[in-house]
Amino acid sequence: MKHLQHFLLWPLFFTCQLIVLALVSWHLLAQFHFAYPTGYKLLNLDQHIAEYAPQNRYKQQFEFTTPADHWRLFGEITDAVQNSGKGLGDIRYPLPSGQTTPLMHEAEIVHLQDVANLIDVFYATGVSCLFMWLGLIALTYWQRLVPPASKHILLGFLAATLVIALAIVLIGPTAVFYWLHVQVFPEGHQWFFYYEESLMTTLMKAPDIFAFIALLLVALLITLWSASVYGLNKLLQSRR
């Protein structure tokens, strides 16, 4: 039984826990649009937009929009991809004339729909892992199983996080970002957009904003992981 726990039960348990907590972290941050206004200021997105918006080949006069417009637009993109892509084509920005015009052209909408589809898969996977994780918690509780020491769990998690972070730094964040896009998005669908051809990309200063979001996600995930390990040990100790 101890060998089964060591090689199967606890690895499966903590894998499910990791996926569940990653989903919870994502979902919580999505409710606050991934703190885009903070990233906006830290990355000087106002200056970036002022430089590249006038150069856009498909959309005009975006340079006359305000930071409040930018925060709203990013929020609407976030809400749409969280809702299976519904409303992506309805996102519009104001013109100086008082009229509004669509933010994105067709290729951008297709790409964000691909993102929305990927997020749907993430949610489905996370919910499945949640039920499995709860079942494993019940099993370990009723069987009075002893989990690995909290110190070992936390150190292992942090070590794995540092190794992954180091690998990304050595390979290059941009190279990793591009490789992941090639792997997960349908062949033939455009996912790379120059700033001069995409207000979506300009609005986000991609990939810089994603590095900011990744740091938020990792910080929240580490916090939730530490809390869950502490809570798990308290729960199982109560049955000993």
C-alpha positions as CSV (number, residue, x, y, z in Angstrom):
1,M,0.0,0.0,0.0
2,K,2.9,2.4,0.8
3,H,4.4,1.8,-2.6
4,L,1.0,2.5,-4.2
5,Q,0.7,5.7,-2.3
6,H,4.2,6.8,-3.2
7,F,4.0,6.1,-6.9
8,L,0.3,6.6,-7.7
9,L,-2.0,8.1,-5.1
10,W,0.0,11.2,-4.0
11,P,1.3,12.1,-7.4
12,L,-2.2,11.9,-8.8
13,F,-3.5,13.8,-5.8
14,F,-1.1,16.7,-6.2
15,T,-1.4,16.8,-10.0
16,C,-5.2,17.3,-9.6
17,Q,-4.6,19.8,-6.9
18,L,-2.2,21.8,-9.1
19,I,-4.7,21.9,-12.0
20,V,-7.6,22.8,-9.8
21,L,-5.7,25.6,-8.1
22,A,-4.3,26.9,-11.4
23,L,-8.0,27.1,-12.6
24,V,-9.0,28.9,-9.4
25,S,-6.2,31.3,-9.8
26,W,-7.1,32.0,-13.4
27,H,-10.8,32.4,-12.7
28,L,-10.2,34.8,-9.7
29,L,-7.8,37.0,-11.7
30,A,-10.2,37.0,-14.7
31,Q,-12.9,38.6,-12.5
32,F,-10.5,41.6,-12.1
33,H,-9.5,41.5,-15.7
34,F,-6.0,40.4,-14.7
35,A,-5.3,43.8,-13.1
36,Y,-4.9,45.3,-16.5
37,P,-4.9,48.9,-15.3
38,T,-1.9,48.1,-13.1
39,G,-0.1,46.4,-15.9
40,Y,-1.1,49.3,-18.1
41,K,0.8,51.7,-15.9
42,L,3.8,49.5,-15.2
43,L,4.4,48.8,-18.9
44,N,3.6,52.3,-20.1
45,L,1.0,51.1,-22.4
46,D,-0.3,54.6,-23.0
47,Q,2.9,55.5,-24.7
48,H,3.0,52.3,-26.6
49,I,-0.6,52.8,-27.9
50,A,0.2,56.5,-28.8
51,E,3.1,55.3,-30.9
52,Y,1.6,52.4,-32.8
53,A,-2.1,53.2,-33.0
54,P,-1.5,55.8,-35.8
55,Q,0.4,53.2,-37.8
56,N,-2.4,50.6,-37.9
57,R,-3.2,49.5,-41.4
58,Y,-6.8,48.5,-40.8
59,K,-8.1,50.8,-38.1
60,Q,-8.0,54.5,-37.7
61,Q,-8.1,57.1,-34.9
62,F,-7.5,54.7,-32.0
63,E,-4.8,57.1,-30.8
64,F,-7.7,59.4,-29.7
65,T,-9.0,56.9,-27.2
66,T,-8.4,57.3,-23.5
67,P,-6.9,55.0,-20.9
68,A,-10.4,54.4,-19.6
69,D,-11.4,53.2,-23.1
70,H,-8.3,50.9,-23.1
71,W,-9.2,49.4,-19.7
72,R,-12.8,48.9,-20.8
73,L,-11.8,47.3,-24.1
74,F,-9.4,44.8,-22.4
75,G,-12.1,44.0,-19.9
76,E,-14.6,43.3,-22.7
77,I,-12.0,41.0,-24.4
78,T,-11.4,39.2,-21.1
79,D,-15.1,38.7,-20.5
80,A,-15.7,37.5,-24.1
81,V,-13.0,34.8,-24.0
82,Q,-14.2,33.7,-20.6
83,N,-17.7,33.3,-22.2
84,S,-16.8,31.0,-25.1
85,G,-16.0,33.9,-27.3
86,K,-19.5,35.4,-27.3
87,G,-19.4,39.1,-28.0
88,L,-16.0,39.4,-29.6
89,G,-17.3,40.9,-32.7
90,D,-19.3,43.5,-30.8
91,I,-16.3,45.1,-29.1
92,R,-16.1,48.7,-30.3
93,Y,-14.1,51.9,-29.6
94,P,-15.2,55.5,-29.9
95,L,-14.2,57.8,-32.7
96,P,-13.7,61.6,-32.3
97,S,-16.9,62.0,-34.3
98,G,-18.9,60.3,-31.5
99,Q,-19.5,57.2,-33.6
100,T,-18.0,53.8,-32.7
101,T,-16.2,51.2,-34.8
102,P,-15.2,47.6,-34.3
103,L,-11.9,47.1,-32.5
104,M,-10.8,44.0,-34.3
105,H,-10.7,42.6,-37.9
106,E,-11.7,39.0,-38.7
107,A,-8.3,37.4,-38.2
108,E,-8.1,38.8,-34.6
109,I,-11.6,37.6,-33.8
110,V,-10.7,34.1,-35.1
111,H,-7.6,34.1,-32.9
112,L,-9.5,35.2,-29.8
113,Q,-12.1,32.6,-30.5
114,D,-9.3,30.0,-30.5
115,V,-8.2,31.4,-27.2
116,A,-11.8,31.1,-25.9
117,N,-12.0,27.5,-27.0
118,L,-8.7,26.7,-25.2
119,I,-10.0,28.3,-22.1
120,D,-13.2,26.2,-22.3
121,V,-11.0,23.1,-22.4
122,F,-9.1,24.3,-19.4
123,Y,-12.3,24.8,-17.4
124,A,-13.6,21.4,-18.4
125,T,-10.3,19.8,-17.4
126,G,-10.1,21.7,-14.2
127,V,-13.7,20.8,-13.1
128,S,-12.9,17.1,-13.9
129,C,-9.8,17.3,-11.7
130,L,-11.8,19.0,-9.0
131,F,-14.1,16.0,-8.7
132,M,-11.2,13.6,-8.7
133,W,-9.3,15.7,-6.1
134,L,-12.3,15.8,-3.8
135,G,-12.7,12.1,-4.2
136,L,-9.0,11.6,-3.3
137,I,-9.4,13.9,-0.3
138,A,-12.3,11.8,0.9
139,L,-10.3,8.6,0.4
140,T,-7.2,9.9,2.3
141,Y,-9.4,11.1,5.1
142,W,-11.4,8.0,5.6
143,Q,-8.4,5.7,5.2
144,R,-6.4,7.9,7.6
145,L,-3.5,8.1,5.1
146,V,-0.5,10.2,5.9
147,P,0.5,12.7,3.3
148,P,4.2,13.7,2.7
149,A,5.5,16.3,5.0
150,S,4.3,19.8,4.3
151,K,7.8,21.0,4.1
152,H,8.7,18.5,1.4
153,I,5.5,19.3,-0.6
154,L,6.2,23.0,-0.5
155,L,9.9,22.7,-1.3
156,G,9.1,20.3,-4.2
157,F,6.5,22.7,-5.6
158,L,8.8,25.7,-5.3
159,A,11.7,23.8,-6.7
160,A,9.7,22.7,-9.7
161,T,8.5,26.3,-10.2
162,L,12.0,27.6,-10.1
163,V,13.3,25.0,-12.6
164,I,10.5,25.9,-15.0
165,A,11.1,29.6,-14.6
166,L,14.9,29.1,-15.1
167,A,14.2,27.0,-18.3
168,I,12.0,29.7,-19.7
169,V,14.7,32.4,-19.0
170,L,17.4,30.3,-20.6
171,I,15.3,29.4,-23.7
172,G,13.9,32.9,-23.9
173,P,10.3,33.9,-22.8
174,T,9.5,35.1,-26.3
175,A,10.7,31.8,-27.9
176,V,8.6,29.8,-25.4
177,F,5.6,32.0,-26.0
178,Y,5.8,31.5,-29.8
179,W,6.4,27.7,-29.4
180,L,3.3,27.3,-27.2
181,H,1.2,29.2,-29.7
182,V,2.4,26.9,-32.5
183,Q,1.5,23.9,-30.4
184,V,-2.0,24.8,-29.2
185,F,-3.6,26.8,-32.0
186,P,-5.1,25.4,-35.2
187,E,-2.7,25.3,-38.2
188,G,-3.5,28.1,-40.6
189,H,-5.0,30.4,-38.0
190,Q,-3.1,33.6,-37.6
191,W,-1.8,34.1,-34.0
192,F,1.1,36.5,-34.6
193,F,0.2,40.1,-35.3
194,Y,2.5,43.0,-35.8
195,Y,1.5,46.1,-33.8
196,E,0.9,47.9,-37.0
197,E,-1.9,45.4,-38.0
198,S,-3.7,44.7,-34.8
199,L,-5.2,47.0,-32.2
200,M,-5.7,43.9,-30.0
201,T,-1.9,43.4,-29.9
202,T,-1.2,47.1,-29.5
203,L,-3.7,47.3,-26.6
204,M,-1.9,44.5,-24.8
205,K,1.7,45.3,-25.9
206,A,1.9,41.5,-26.5
207,P,3.7,39.6,-25.2
208,D,4.7,41.9,-22.4
209,I,1.3,42.0,-20.8
210,F,1.3,38.2,-20.7
211,A,4.5,38.2,-18.7
212,F,2.8,40.5,-16.2
213,I,-0.3,38.2,-16.0
214,A,1.9,35.1,-15.7
215,L,3.6,36.6,-12.6
216,L,0.3,37.4,-11.0
217,L,-0.9,33.8,-11.7
218,V,2.2,32.2,-10.3
219,A,2.1,34.4,-7.2
220,L,-1.6,33.6,-6.5
221,L,-1.0,29.9,-7.3
222,I,1.8,29.6,-4.8
223,T,-0.4,31.3,-2.2
224,L,-3.3,28.9,-2.8
225,W,-1.0,25.9,-2.9
226,S,0.6,26.8,0.4
227,A,-2.8,27.3,2.0
228,S,-4.2,24.0,0.6
229,V,-1.2,22.0,1.8
230,Y,-1.6,23.5,5.3
231,G,-5.4,22.9,5.3
232,L,-4.9,19.3,4.0
233,N,-2.5,18.4,6.8
234,K,-4.8,19.9,9.4
235,L,-7.7,17.9,8.0
236,L,-5.8,14.6,8.0
237,Q,-4.2,15.2,11.3
238,S,-7.7,15.4,12.8
239,R,-8.3,11.8,11.8
240,R,-5.1,10.3,13.3
